[in-house]
Amino acid sequence: MEAGARVSALWVYRSAAGPGLSVSLRSRRIKKRPKQSKRGVSGDCPAPAGPGKAEQPGAPQPGRGAAAGPGKGEEQPGAPQPGRGAAAGPGKGEQSGAPQPGRGAAGGKLGRSRKGKQRDGYVDPMQSQTSGLQEILSPQLAGVAPVGAGRGASSPGPQEPITGPSLHDLLQELGRVQHSRQRAAKLFEWLIAPISPQQFFEQSWENKPLLIRRHNPAYYQGLFSTATFDAILRDNDVQFGVNLDVTSYVDGTRETHNPVGRALPAVVWDFYRNGCSLRLLNPQAFSATVWHFLSILQEQFGSMAGANTYLTPAGTQGFAPHYDDIEAFVIQLEGKKHWRVYGPRDATEVLPQFSSCNFAQEEIGEPILETILEAGDLLYFPRGFIHQGDCLPDAHSLHITVSSYQRNSWGDLLEKLLPAALQMAIEEDVEYRQGLPIDYLEYMGVLNSDVVDSRRGAFIERVQKLMKNLVDYAPIDAAVDQKAKLFLHDCLPPMLTEHERALSIHGLPARWEDGDVRDADIPIKKGTQVRLLRQGIIRLCNEGNGVLLYYTTENSRVYHKEEPKYLEIDPEFTDGIEFLLSSYPKYVCVETLPCDTLDDKISLATFLFEKGLLITKKPLVPM
């Protein structure tokens, strides 16, 4: 810059990004690259850990900054994503440089027939609403079952909208439901209506995509909006690479354009204006509504529910084709988006444990589902289904992907169980402690795998016997408790209704007034009726020689920002806690708690009340 030239604050901000980060105004103007096919490498995908991602679930991933979203593939749900710096330049496998404008529907034609387009046996459900599921994949994979799609793939007439209560009214109603699991079930029922939860879990869950068209743009209104996103940028310390990703996908190349530092509105909207997609990685940390929504829904799955939001300019695409390690519910909030979903390419990609990296178009074949999601529509697909979404030339898109079930398989449980079983077997059975044959290296190992030797057969038989006997030492319940402990650490803290707040520790009027502390006593007595705030907020675990009580009420809305919260419980109080768990959602009198003395009963109730774990049937009146 020449001496004496005017220097704007925006120019200084962009210059501070340093070399290697192309964030100048000029660099944001998109240059069309020669067409190429480029597949991302593993460095482009965050390592697994929170719940998933799709143009994404939700759910968290470890190892990332203070507030990332789950999953490891391209578009992640609301959990943290490991492996990415807070504001690093392009990741491995991504191109440095400025954003590039999107291209229409990468790899396909956009036309009227796209909505409800029939491909590879895909059938519009309204052609036969009672026909059930359509086979569109190989025999082991069932087909897509779209709902509310209209009578024909090209039917031009208006469709009957699928209606339901507004989200605001629904959350108000759920606040009056006493049992937290019933709240979660009712919220999930609303999420996927008109499909019943039973039909969903029997036919679609972990099996095949589900498309629900509602012809009702207001169905999900109030969950999140572009105006909400703009307010979050203005009112919060949103950090590039931690809370917000700026991305583009042009001519087969996926790029990330994150500067360093805070995502200021002028910079973010300039990226968007120049064709970049904006992914908010943890909207639940900034939006009370999303927090409320997910904190209820997580009890439906018994697994963390996370979310990411995706704002994409018209005529662009922000992410490469990929699959995720979470169950993804794509909720279209504004505008519309063209989606293509592809089945797993082989058996190893069915319900994968980790997300994929980016695929080139020629690697993924033909889609099993191609559709345009409009506001009020929902698209579900299981982990392992490759997907990509791009915007039509005439409309932007805002969607939120809710995710769950990251690392929640039988295999993940066995990862906890088998080491513990082996350790117990070694401690209790001398056969596991006996030495290996002196000469086993002579006939065992890959180099000897084709050698005919009777000693090999005896060796293998002995190993198989020891492995079979491990079942007798497997501490299955203890392993499940360890999974539950991880879930409670992943959980969002419960969001209290106004009524619950009045019945909890937060409703007490303790304060400083007139130079002294007022109303600080907690007047729990033997006749006070109490219950747990939620069913899933605590878990008793035996660890070492003690008992620990893990809980969620002091968790952060930012994934894993805090360490797991737990209390060491004296043995004389465990029966009282188990009694509260088994009594939920009924209120019980403090004097009925199975503790040795009345003082112990009052002490336990007061202690749990102070941690926000108990509420009273009636507001406590300060003494």
Buried (B, 14 or more C-beta within 10 A) or exposed (E): EEEEEEEEEEBEBBEEBEEEBBBEEEBBEBEEBEEEEBBBEBBBBBBBBBBBBBBBBBBBBBBBBBBBBBBBBBBBBBBBBBBBEBBBBBBEBBBBBBBBBBBBBBBBEBEEEBBBBBEBEBBBBBBEEEEEBBBBBEEEBBBBBBBBBBBEBEBEEEBEBBBBEBBEEBBEBBBEBEBBBBBBBBBBBBBBBEBEBEBBEEBBBEBBBBBBBBBBBBBBBBBBBBEBBBBBBEEEEBBBBBBBBBBBBBBBBBBBBBBBBBBBBEBBEBBBEBBBBBBBBBBBBBBEBBBBBBBBBBBBBBBBBBBBBBBBBBBBBBBBBBBBBBBBBBBBBBBBBBBBBBBBBEEEBBBBBBBBBBBBBEEBEEBBBBBBBBBBBBBBBBBBBBBBBBBBEEBBBBBBBBBBBBBBBEEBBEBBBBEBBBEBBEEEBEEBEEEEEEEBEEBBEEEBEEEEEEBBEEBEEBEEEBEEBBEEBBBEEBBBBBBBBBBBBBBBBBBBBEEBBBBBBEBBEEEEEEEEEEBEEBEBBBEBBBBBBBBBBBBBBEBEEEBBBBBBBEBBBBBBBEEBBBBEBEEEBBBBBEBBEEBBBEBBBBBEBBBEEEEBBBBBBBBBBEBBBBBBEEBBEEE
